[in-house]
């Protein structure tokens, strides 16, 4: 019987489509919940926004940029020395 695999293939396809629709509806529900949370948030005042920006922007400090540049240059030099 050369076609014994057909019902299994059909069931697998139906299962795959069912899983895909379930994932899509779950993702849509999660996205809707996040949108609702974002809409419920209160906007930050100017001072709160500045404090949050300054606390999270350590990469903008000149000392930090110098350290990053120094370590990048040393890495590039080390790579250049190891290349043959």
Order of alpha helices (4+ residues) and beta strands (2+ residues): alpha-alpha-alpha
